[in-house]
Amino acid sequence: MLSSLVAKVMALSRSVEILPSPGASAGLAFLREPLSSDETQIAEVATCTRAELFCHRHQTDQLMVLRGGIDLIVLQNRRLRRITLREDEPTWVRIPPGVPHGAINRGTAPAIVVNAVLRHRPSDQRDYQSRPVPAALAAAWAQLHGDLGELDWG
């Protein structure tokens, strides 16, 4: 019941949120508090600098890097924003439906990311097909990364 209420409230929000990840030591382990979700996905983000975006129509992504690091790029209010996520700074980023976003892993090994997904309606396969960054945003994307030559616009 609470998860469905949170999902409805999130469906109304179009702002990306950055949330702390509190936790507590338990012997040799450090346990983090989970977020409410409808499903949990573990993703491996390959080393890549391809300029591409995803946009989910009916889900809220709640992302945290478990291993490695990524630059999360979100398009909000017609501006690109970079949010750096690293394993040594555990932080959740909540991306509501309709907000285009992508990840770039500049590391030498794949990054491992957990996604505590909130479903607002059944998923659409088109939500998981990457789309190129629009040409109108190419300069802004390059500015975020400081080096246009590093990115693959293909």
C-alpha positions in Angstrom: 0.0 0.0 0.0 2.8 2.5 1.0 4.7 1.5 -2.2 1.8 2.3 -4.4 1.2 5.7 -2.6 4.9 6.5 -3.1 4.6 5.5 -6.8 1.6 7.8 -7.3 3.4 10.8 -5.7 6.5 10.1 -7.7 4.6 9.9 -10.9 3.5 13.6 -10.3 7.1 14.8 -9.7 9.3 15.6 -12.6 12.4 16.6 -10.6 15.5 14.5 -10.2 16.3 14.0 -6.5 19.6 13.2 -4.8 19.1 11.3 -1.6 21.5 10.3 1.2 22.1 6.6 1.8 22.1 6.2 5.6 23.3 3.0 7.1 24.8 1.4 10.2 27.7 -0.9 11.0 26.9 -4.5 11.9 30.2 -6.2 12.7 32.3 -6.3 9.6 29.4 -5.2 7.4 27.9 -1.8 6.7 24.2 -2.1 6.0 22.4 0.5 4.0 18.7 1.2 4.3 16.7 0.0 1.2 14.3 2.2 -0.7 10.7 1.1 -1.3 10.5 -0.4 -4.8 8.4 -2.7 -7.0 11.4 -4.5 -8.4 15.2 -4.4 -8.0 17.6 -4.5 -10.9 21.3 -4.9 -10.9 23.0 -3.4 -14.0 26.5 -3.6 -15.3 27.5 -0.3 -17.0 30.3 -1.0 -19.5 33.2 1.4 -20.0 31.8 3.6 -22.7 31.5 7.3 -23.7 28.7 6.9 -26.2 26.3 9.8 -26.1 22.8 8.2 -25.6 19.8 8.6 -23.5 16.9 6.5 -22.1 13.5 7.8 -21.1 11.0 5.7 -19.2 7.3 6.5 -19.5 5.9 4.6 -16.6 8.7 4.0 -14.1 10.9 5.9 -11.6 14.5 4.8 -11.5 16.2 5.0 -8.1 19.9 4.4 -8.8 23.0 3.8 -6.6 26.5 2.7 -7.7 27.7 -0.3 -5.8 31.1 -0.7 -7.6 33.1 1.8 -9.7 31.6 5.1 -10.8 29.5 6.7 -13.5 28.5 10.2 -14.7 24.8 10.2 -14.8 23.5 12.7 -17.3 19.9 13.9 -17.0 17.9 16.3 -19.2 15.7 18.5 -17.1 14.2 21.9 -17.9 15.9 21.8 -21.3 19.4 21.6 -19.7 21.8 18.7 -19.3 23.0 18.0 -15.8 25.8 15.7 -14.7 25.6 13.8 -11.4 28.7 11.9 -10.5 28.0 8.6 -8.6 30.8 6.6 -7.0 31.0 3.6 -4.8 32.9 5.5 -2.1 30.1 8.1 -1.8 26.9 6.1 -1.6 24.0 8.2 -2.8 20.6 7.4 -4.3 19.4 9.4 -7.4 15.7 9.3 -8.1 14.7 9.9 -11.7 11.0 10.3 -12.4 9.1 9.1 -15.5 9.6 11.3 -18.6 13.1 12.5 -17.7 15.7 11.5 -20.3 18.9 10.2 -18.7 22.1 8.3 -19.6 25.3 7.0 -17.9 28.9 7.3 -19.0 31.5 5.0 -17.4 34.9 6.5 -17.9 36.6 3.9 -15.7 38.6 0.9 -16.8 36.1 -1.7 -15.6 32.3 -2.0 -15.7 30.4 -0.2 -12.9 27.7 -2.1 -11.0 24.5 -0.1 -10.3 21.4 -1.1 -8.4 18.1 0.3 -9.5 15.1 0.2 -7.0 12.4 0.6 -9.7 9.0 2.1 -8.9 6.5 0.9 -11.6 3.6 3.3 -12.2 2.1 1.2 -15.1 3.4 -1.8 -17.1 6.7 -1.2 -18.7 7.1 -0.5 -22.4 9.9 -2.1 -24.4 10.7 1.2 -26.0 11.7 2.5 -22.6 14.8 0.3 -22.7 16.0 1.3 -26.2 18.7 3.9 -26.2 18.3 7.1 -28.2 21.1 9.3 -29.4 21.5 12.7 -27.7 19.7 15.3 -30.0 22.1 17.3 -32.1 20.8 20.5 -30.5 22.3 19.3 -27.2 25.6 18.1 -28.6 27.5 21.2 -27.5 26.0 21.1 -24.0 26.8 17.3 -23.7 30.4 18.0 -24.8 30.7 20.9 -22.3 29.7 18.6 -19.4 32.5 16.2 -20.3 35.1 18.9 -21.3 36.2 16.9 -24.4 34.1 16.5 -27.5 36.6 14.1 -29.0 36.1 11.5 -26.2 32.4 11.0 -27.1 30.9 8.7 -29.7 28.0 10.4 -31.3 27.2 7.4 -33.5 
